[in-house]
Amino acid sequence: MDFTIIALAILTFSSGTAVTTSDTNTAPIADAGIDQQVAVGGFIVTLDGSGSYDPDGDNLSYLWSFLSVPDDSNVTMPVWPVPTFVNVNFTPDVVGLYVAQLEVSDDWVTSTDTVEIRIFTDPEVEFREKALEMYQKMSNRKNVIEACEDAPYFIDCVVDQFKEKYKNAKWMP
């Protein structure tokens, strides 16, 4: 949508000649960046409005907000850096769809664009949780403990043991 604001001024000089000037303003182009898919688990998502521009070369101001977040999410637009920055970061807290909106203004006209950020469960994280859960339920953990007692990272060894044992399971990553 292209908005044009035309300012028309007529100046009269003592000679009686009229001079006409016009100044047009084209709406800025908001670009909230590409849609993203990110695994949940402390990863930071960067919202990038650097593709936004003003065809007239006017300075731009930016305002980021969330249009929607998953029901169980407590995420909000960060206070620092302020949401008026070209780029802002946030850390998603639950799996689901986050929709952010960027408003770009040249002080005359505002344009908007949205970006979708889909947060999913990392299969490796999900598998580690499943392996630990199964380990906790095992009646005889002796074989796993013996196999992993000298491993530098016990949990990684346990996960590897389960990967080998259940390599054909449908829930494997």
C-alpha beads as a LAMMPS data file, in Angstrom:
LAMMPS data file: protein, C-alpha beads

173 atoms
172 bonds

1 atom types
1 bond types

-500.0 500.0 xlo xhi
-500.0 500.0 ylo yhi
-500.0 500.0 zlo zhi

Masses

1 110.0

Atoms # bond

1 1 1 0.000 0.000 0.000
2 1 1 1.596 3.253 -1.085
3 1 1 0.537 6.414 0.649
4 1 1 1.543 9.754 -0.796
5 1 1 1.283 12.975 1.120
6 1 1 1.534 16.075 -1.020
7 1 1 2.260 19.420 0.483
8 1 1 1.573 22.295 -1.876
9 1 1 2.750 25.786 -1.158
10 1 1 2.161 28.876 -3.220
11 1 1 4.437 31.781 -2.510
12 1 1 3.752 35.217 -3.835
13 1 1 6.606 37.614 -4.289
14 1 1 6.359 41.366 -4.651
15 1 1 6.786 40.996 -8.383
16 1 1 3.426 39.203 -8.450
17 1 1 4.910 35.929 -9.728
18 1 1 3.696 32.693 -8.117
19 1 1 6.179 29.928 -7.363
20 1 1 4.778 26.441 -6.713
21 1 1 6.660 23.740 -4.808
22 1 1 5.565 20.231 -3.945
23 1 1 6.975 17.722 -1.526
24 1 1 5.854 14.088 -1.568
25 1 1 6.269 11.457 1.098
26 1 1 6.121 7.786 0.261
27 1 1 5.343 5.285 3.004
28 1 1 8.336 3.409 4.420
29 1 1 8.711 -0.295 3.751
30 1 1 8.639 -2.449 6.897
31 1 1 10.549 -5.731 6.712
32 1 1 10.406 -7.877 9.872
33 1 1 12.763 -10.475 8.407
34 1 1 12.234 -14.092 7.455
35 1 1 10.109 -16.568 9.396
36 1 1 12.184 -18.682 11.772
37 1 1 12.151 -22.163 13.279
38 1 1 14.121 -22.606 16.485
39 1 1 14.513 -25.407 19.025
40 1 1 13.330 -24.550 22.528
41 1 1 15.905 -24.648 25.292
42 1 1 17.468 -21.295 26.057
43 1 1 18.144 -20.268 22.471
44 1 1 17.932 -16.557 21.761
45 1 1 15.837 -15.420 18.804
46 1 1 16.832 -12.218 17.015
47 1 1 14.126 -10.192 15.311
48 1 1 15.744 -8.316 12.443
49 1 1 14.177 -5.207 10.939
50 1 1 17.289 -4.115 9.042
51 1 1 15.622 -4.785 5.684
52 1 1 13.209 -1.907 6.318
53 1 1 13.769 1.322 4.406
54 1 1 12.204 4.582 3.367
55 1 1 12.029 5.260 -0.388
56 1 1 12.439 8.979 0.325
57 1 1 15.493 8.436 2.491
58 1 1 13.731 9.693 5.656
59 1 1 14.957 8.549 9.058
60 1 1 12.960 5.657 10.464
61 1 1 11.751 4.716 13.916
62 1 1 11.011 1.092 14.821
63 1 1 8.549 -0.483 17.237
64 1 1 8.446 -4.229 17.889
65 1 1 5.536 -6.014 19.598
66 1 1 4.076 -9.508 19.883
67 1 1 0.747 -10.081 18.157
68 1 1 0.495 -13.566 19.644
69 1 1 2.458 -16.034 21.746
70 1 1 1.619 -19.609 22.843
71 1 1 -0.968 -19.845 25.643
72 1 1 1.506 -20.941 28.344
73 1 1 4.173 -18.400 27.387
74 1 1 5.232 -15.574 29.665
75 1 1 7.515 -13.959 27.103
76 1 1 7.274 -10.231 26.506
77 1 1 9.125 -7.853 24.235
78 1 1 12.398 -7.026 25.970
79 1 1 12.739 -3.723 27.761
80 1 1 16.457 -3.551 26.981
81 1 1 17.424 -3.190 24.268
82 1 1 14.298 -1.154 23.849
83 1 1 11.804 -2.369 21.229
84 1 1 12.533 0.755 19.186
85 1 1 15.808 -0.761 17.996
86 1 1 16.152 -2.177 14.494
87 1 1 16.954 -5.605 15.989
88 1 1 15.706 -7.051 19.287
89 1 1 16.270 -10.403 20.995
90 1 1 13.991 -12.592 23.059
91 1 1 14.198 -16.061 24.566
92 1 1 11.142 -18.217 23.828
93 1 1 9.923 -20.080 26.878
94 1 1 7.549 -22.707 25.451
95 1 1 6.993 -24.655 22.246
96 1 1 4.566 -23.042 19.800
97 1 1 4.053 -20.131 17.425
98 1 1 5.149 -16.583 18.240
99 1 1 4.057 -13.783 15.908
100 1 1 5.923 -10.487 16.159
101 1 1 5.050 -7.242 14.428
102 1 1 7.381 -4.482 13.330
103 1 1 6.042 -0.952 12.883
104 1 1 8.269 1.379 10.906
105 1 1 7.539 5.103 10.797
106 1 1 9.074 8.062 8.995
107 1 1 7.096 10.474 11.233
108 1 1 4.478 10.885 8.485
109 1 1 3.345 7.375 7.684
110 1 1 3.673 4.013 9.465
111 1 1 4.001 0.624 7.790
112 1 1 3.907 -2.812 9.417
113 1 1 5.199 -6.298 8.737
114 1 1 4.997 -9.519 10.739
115 1 1 7.313 -12.447 11.289
116 1 1 6.464 -15.926 12.582
117 1 1 8.797 -17.758 14.910
118 1 1 7.932 -21.438 15.360
119 1 1 9.549 -23.010 18.410
120 1 1 9.840 -26.784 18.419
121 1 1 11.246 -29.439 20.716
122 1 1 14.767 -30.472 19.837
123 1 1 14.655 -34.254 19.151
124 1 1 17.978 -34.775 20.919
125 1 1 16.729 -32.979 24.037
126 1 1 13.498 -34.957 23.905
127 1 1 15.446 -38.209 23.564
128 1 1 17.735 -37.372 26.504
129 1 1 14.675 -36.747 28.672
130 1 1 13.108 -40.036 27.531
131 1 1 16.360 -41.959 28.188
132 1 1 16.670 -40.501 31.681
133 1 1 13.043 -41.275 32.414
134 1 1 13.536 -44.896 31.312
135 1 1 16.779 -45.137 33.301
136 1 1 14.967 -43.959 36.441
137 1 1 12.273 -46.638 35.936
138 1 1 14.703 -49.501 35.369
139 1 1 14.633 -52.157 38.067
140 1 1 18.247 -53.130 37.355
141 1 1 20.500 -50.191 36.522
142 1 1 23.666 -52.079 37.364
143 1 1 24.723 -52.743 33.745
144 1 1 24.300 -49.109 32.725
145 1 1 26.094 -47.854 35.826
146 1 1 29.003 -50.247 35.243
147 1 1 29.254 -49.267 31.581
148 1 1 29.275 -45.563 32.423
149 1 1 31.157 -45.359 35.715
150 1 1 34.412 -44.182 34.078
151 1 1 32.768 -41.911 31.504
152 1 1 33.644 -38.213 31.872
153 1 1 29.961 -37.289 31.534
154 1 1 27.722 -39.920 33.081
155 1 1 24.506 -38.603 31.538
156 1 1 25.965 -38.630 28.009
157 1 1 27.046 -42.228 28.518
158 1 1 23.566 -43.208 29.735
159 1 1 22.011 -41.559 26.688
160 1 1 24.468 -43.375 24.398
161 1 1 23.609 -46.690 26.067
162 1 1 19.912 -46.123 25.384
163 1 1 20.554 -44.963 21.828
164 1 1 22.257 -48.265 21.110
165 1 1 19.617 -50.355 22.844
166 1 1 16.633 -48.549 21.318
167 1 1 18.080 -47.468 17.970
168 1 1 14.995 -48.655 16.064
169 1 1 12.408 -47.127 18.394
170 1 1 10.032 -44.649 16.711
171 1 1 10.801 -41.944 19.270
172 1 1 14.527 -41.946 18.477
173 1 1 15.919 -38.683 17.055

Bonds

1 1 1 2
2 1 2 3
3 1 3 4
4 1 4 5
5 1 5 6
6 1 6 7
7 1 7 8
8 1 8 9
9 1 9 10
10 1 10 11
11 1 11 12
12 1 12 13
13 1 13 14
14 1 14 15
15 1 15 16
16 1 16 17
17 1 17 18
18 1 18 19
19 1 19 20
20 1 20 21
21 1 21 22
22 1 22 23
23 1 23 24
24 1 24 25
25 1 25 26
26 1 26 27
27 1 27 28
28 1 28 29
29 1 29 30
30 1 30 31
31 1 31 32
32 1 32 33
33 1 33 34
34 1 34 35
35 1 35 36
36 1 36 37
37 1 37 38
38 1 38 39
39 1 39 40
40 1 40 41
41 1 41 42
42 1 42 43
43 1 43 44
44 1 44 45
45 1 45 46
46 1 46 47
47 1 47 48
48 1 48 49
49 1 49 50
50 1 50 51
51 1 51 52
52 1 52 53
53 1 53 54
54 1 54 55
55 1 55 56
56 1 56 57
57 1 57 58
58 1 58 59
59 1 59 60
60 1 60 61
61 1 61 62
62 1 62 63
63 1 63 64
64 1 64 65
65 1 65 66
66 1 66 67
67 1 67 68
68 1 68 69
69 1 69 70
70 1 70 71
71 1 71 72
72 1 72 73
73 1 73 74
74 1 74 75
75 1 75 76
76 1 76 77
77 1 77 78
78 1 78 79
79 1 79 80
80 1 80 81
81 1 81 82
82 1 82 83
83 1 83 84
84 1 84 85
85 1 85 86
86 1 86 87
87 1 87 88
88 1 88 89
89 1 89 90
90 1 90 91
91 1 91 92
92 1 92 93
93 1 93 94
94 1 94 95
95 1 95 96
96 1 96 97
97 1 97 98
98 1 98 99
99 1 99 100
100 1 100 101
101 1 101 102
102 1 102 103
103 1 103 104
104 1 104 105
105 1 105 106
106 1 106 107
107 1 107 108
108 1 108 109
109 1 109 110
110 1 110 111
111 1 111 112
112 1 112 113
113 1 113 114
114 1 114 115
115 1 115 116
116 1 116 117
117 1 117 118
118 1 118 119
119 1 119 120
120 1 120 121
121 1 121 122
122 1 122 123
123 1 123 124
124 1 124 125
125 1 125 126
126 1 126 127
127 1 127 128
128 1 128 129
129 1 129 130
130 1 130 131
131 1 131 132
132 1 132 133
133 1 133 134
134 1 134 135
135 1 135 136
136 1 136 137
137 1 137 138
138 1 138 139
139 1 139 140
140 1 140 141
141 1 141 142
142 1 142 143
143 1 143 144
144 1 144 145
145 1 145 146
146 1 146 147
147 1 147 148
148 1 148 149
149 1 149 150
150 1 150 151
151 1 151 152
152 1 152 153
153 1 153 154
154 1 154 155
155 1 155 156
156 1 156 157
157 1 157 158
158 1 158 159
159 1 159 160
160 1 160 161
161 1 161 162
162 1 162 163
163 1 163 164
164 1 164 165
165 1 165 166
166 1 166 167
167 1 167 168
168 1 168 169
169 1 169 170
170 1 170 171
171 1 171 172
172 1 172 173
